[in-house]
Structures are given as C-alpha cells and as structure tokens.
Amino acid sequence: MNEIDLDALAPWLGRTETKEDVLTHGLIDKFRAAFGPHLWGGAGDVPLGVHWCIALDTVPAAALSDDGHAARGGFLPPVPLPARMWAGGDVTHFTPLTIGEAVTRRSVIGDITAKQGRSGTLVFVTVEHEYSSGGRLCIREKQSIVYREISVPRPVKNAPAAVDPTTLRSSLAPDPVLLFRYSALTFNAHRIHYDHVYATETEAYAGLVVHGPLQATLLLNLAAEALKSSPHRFSFRGLAPLTLPCELQLHSEGAENSGTVWCQDQTGLRSFTAEYATV
C-alpha cells in the first residue's frame, strides 16, 4: 500500500488555471462526424458535450509523461500513483454556448482526498470548471479525477447483470477509429485509448479503453432525448473500465423531469452511469 502524504499535496488546493478558446464551425463539424446519430437533435447549433472539447490543455510533447498525460506537478498535484482516470463529475447547464464566440474556462483545484479501495490506494482530485462566453456563465462542472495503483488482474466493480430490453435505447460498437477521433477532439494523449500494447501490458487493461467523457457525452445526449430538452443538472460517474472489443449499450429509465442513464456492455456490465434533472 502506498502511503499518501496529503500535506505535501495541500499547496495545490485553490490553484487556478484559465484557458481561452473559440467555438468554431470546424470543431462542431468534427464532433458531429464522430458521434453521428447519437447526438440529440434538439440541441440546435451546438451539440451537448462539445464543451469537453474546447479550452483544452495544450501540453508540449516534451512535457508529457510516458503515459501520455502531462508530467506531474503542473496545475494538477503530483500524486505519486501511476495510473490516472476520469472518475466522474457534475455538470450544470445555464445558457448555451454560441458558435464563433470566445470561450473562457476557469479551473480551480477544489479538493484532494485519499482512501483505500479494492484495487489499493486511491487519490481523488476535484477540479471545478466554469465555462463563460460573452460575459455569461454557460456551464459549471465539478470534475473528479482518480489516481490509483496498477493491479493485475484488474478488479470488476459491479457484477454483470441480465440485459433489460425495456431500458435499452440504442447501441454502438466503438472501434479504434472512434477512440482515435475522440482523443483528437479532446487533445487527449493518454495511451490507453490508442496504444494497445501499452494499455494491456503497462496499465493491465483487457484492451483499448473507451474514454469516460465519450461515454458521458453519449449519456448526456440520451438524457436530453428522454427530457426533450437539455438537462439542467447531469451527475455522472465511472463504474468499471469499458474496453474493446465490446457492444456499448445505452440505457435509460426515469420520470418526466428526471431519470437515470447508463452505459453497459453486451454482458450487462455497467461502465458509466448518470442521473439527470431539469432543475
């Protein structure tokens, strides 16, 4: 077990970072090409989930670690654990983004905690983002990043369940091309998404890993389809890695103004889940 010195990481609490970008037609076209029919048609000019593709970290190649992430100790704290993943988050929509307008993403390190999980020591870093454009707050997000040890074999967090056809809304077969396209859209160089040898031999996954925000984008649009409007609140979390090859099933159930959506594979193993509401 790694003993984590949270006091050594405390100076990163409250650290801020600001990124500027412009939401372009080109990005929207690429985003639509990647997700196709799985985007909610009622979103207008700016599809839901595209905010994860703007105002990004643009780390020079020389400043990357072996895993493809930025070297430790910049904006994010230097957590001394080898693996890092997007654990989940909470998104609140206020006003839509507009094509052609400048977008500012202001980020702050809100919390750093440690706990023991079944796979060993876990450190959670909470990053709070605000996306603003034209003088208005458009999106507020609380992002949770988990750092962990690498374990072999990788534990399964929830047992497979029978597939319920009454909640199944659609499915797709993600492939390396989709993963490559989404890595490009998000400027994400983490090698678990495109380097099969690294993903399986170094980080001990069963195959290439489907991005957390890719799954969150699918679920956000599924929630909007259920509501027939953009969710005001969207809270999501990862349950288990989803690796290729797989069938990615999109499920939902809920009432008129709220509900639950989730991703699972063909065995019923849930990889990502989210709750949504209009208020």
N, C-alpha and C positions, 0 to 999 in steps of 0.2 A: 504494500500500500504506500502511495506517495503522500507524505505529509505536506500539506499546502500552507504556506505562510501567507495568510491573508493580509497581515500587516504590511508585508512587502509590496502587495498589490494596491494597497489603500491610496497611494498618491494618484492613481488613475481615476479614482472616483471624482466625478464632476468635470472631468476633462471634456472639452468640447472640440468639435470639428465642423466646418462649414464647406459645402460643395455647391458649385453653381453649374447649371446646365440649361439647355433649351430643348423643349419637347418638339421634335421635328416630325414632319410627314414621313421621312425616311425610316425613323425608328418605328413609328406606328405601322408602316407597311411591313417591315420585317417581323414585328411582333405578331401581326395578324397572319402572316405567312406561316409562322411557327405553330400557332395554336389553332388556326383554321376554324372548324365548326364548333369548337369547344368554348368559344368566346360568346358571352351574352350579347345578343343583337341589339338590345335596348340601350346600350351604354353611350350611343352617339359617336362622336369623332374619336374619343379617347377611350380605348378598352380598359376594363378593370384589370389591375395587376401590373400595368405598364410602369407604375411608379417604382417598382423594383429594378427597373432597367435604366433609370436616369439618376443624375448627380452621383455617379459611382466613384469608388476609389480607383485611381489610376496609378497603380504602383509600378515603377520601372522594373524591368526584368531582373536587373542586378540586385533589387531589393526583395526578391521573392525567396521564400524558404523552399526546401526540397519538395514539400507537398503542393506547392503552387500558391499557397497563401502568402500574404505579406509577412516579412520577418517580424518576430515578436518584439513588442516594446515600443511600437509607434503609438497610434491613437488607442488601440486595444492593449490591455495589460499583457505582460509577458508570462502568461500562465504556463508553468512547467509541466505540461501534459502534451503528449504527441499528437493527438487527434482533435479536430475541431469540427463541429457541425452546427447547423441552424436548428435550434430546438423548437422554436415556435414564436408566437407573438400575439399582439393585439392591435388591430387596425381600426381607427375611427375616421370615417369619411365626413368631411364638412362641405366643401364645394369642389366641383370638378376641375381638373387641370384643363388647360387650353393649348391646343397646338399652336406653335410659334411663339409662345411666351417663355420668358426666362423662369426657371425653377430653382429655388434655393432649398437645400436640405441641411438643416442644422441638427447635429447629433451630439448627445451627451452621454457619458458613462453614468448610469443611474445606480447600479448595484453590482456587487461581486460576492457570491456565496459559494460554499463548498458543502458537499455531502457525500456519503458513501452509497453507491448503487450496487446492483448485482454484478456489474462489469468492473467495479473498482471505484476509485476516487473520481468524482465529478465536480467541475467548477462551472458555475453559471454566471455569465456576464450579461447584464441587462443594458441595452443601448436604446435610448429614447430619441426618436427621429421626429422632426417636424418638416413637412414639405409645404413651402409657401410659394405663391406666384401672384404677381400683380397686386401685391400688398394684402393678400388674403391667405389665411391658413386653409390649406386644402386637405391635408392628410396628417394625422398624428399616429405614430406607430411605436409600440414598445416591442423591441426585438430581443429574444433570448438566444444566446449563443452558448453551447455546451462544449467544454473541453474535457477529454476523457483519456483513459489509458486504452491501448490496443489489446484486445483479448482474443484468444483463439481456443475453441470456436466462439464465434460471436453469439451472445445470448439473444433469444427471442423474447420480446417484452410482452406479447399477448398471444395466447394460443389461437390457432386457426379456428374459424367458425364456419358453419354452413353458409353458403351464399344465399341471400334472401332476394328472390326475384322481384318482390314487391317494392323494394327500395332502390333497385338498380336503375339508373337513368341513362347511362351511356358507358362506353368503354373504349380503350385505345391500346395499341401495342407500342409503347415507347421503344425507340431504337437508338443506336449510337448517333444517328444524324440529328434527331430531335435534341438529344443531350448536348451535342456539339453546338447546335444553333442556340440553345438557351444559355450555354456557357458564354457564347459570343455576345448575346444580347445583354448579359449582365457583367461582362468582362470578368468572369469568374474562372480563374486558372487552377482551381483545386483539381488535382489529377484523378481523383476517384470518379470523376464524371466522364473522362475520355481516355485514360491510360489504363487498359485492362490489367496489365501486368502489375502496375503499381497498386491498383485498387485491390487486387486479390492477394498479392504476395506481401505487400508492405502494410496495408491497413486491414487486411484479412476479411474483405467483403467477398460475397459469393459471385459478384460480377460488377459491372459498372453501376454506379449509384444514381438513381433518379433524384434530381435536386429537390430540396424541401420547398423553395419558393416556386418551382414549377408546379408541384402538386398544390401548393396554396393558391396559385393563380387559377388552376382548374376548379378548385373548390369555391373560390370567391365568385367565379362566374356561374357555377352551378347554384350557389345561394341566390344570386341575383335573378337567375331564371326562375327559381322557386317563388321569390318575392314579387317578381315582375318590376323590380326596382333595385337600385344599388343599396346594399346593406349599410346602415349607419355604423354598426359595430360588427366586427369579424374577428373572432378569437380562435387561434389555431395552435396545434402542437403536433410534433412528430412522435410516433409510437414505435416504429421499427423501420430499419432500412428497407427500401424497395430497390431491388437490383434486377438487371437484365439477365436473361430474357424473362418477360412477365406480361400478363394482361393487367392493365391498370383499369380497375372498375371504379366508377364514380357513383356514389350512393347518396340519397338524401331522405330525410323524413322531418316533419315538423308541422306547425300550426300556421295560421295566416300571417303572423308578423315575426315569427322566429322559427328556428329549427336547427338541425344538425346535418352536416355533410361530412363524408369521409371517403378516402381512397383505400382500396384493398386490392389484393392480387387475386388470381384465379382460385386460390385455395381458401379464401376468406380472411387471410391475414391482413389486418388493418395497419397501414403505414402512416396515415395522416388523418387527423380529424379536426373539425372546426364547428364552432357554434356561431350563429349569426342572428341579428335582430335589426328591426327598423328604427329602434330608439335606443 
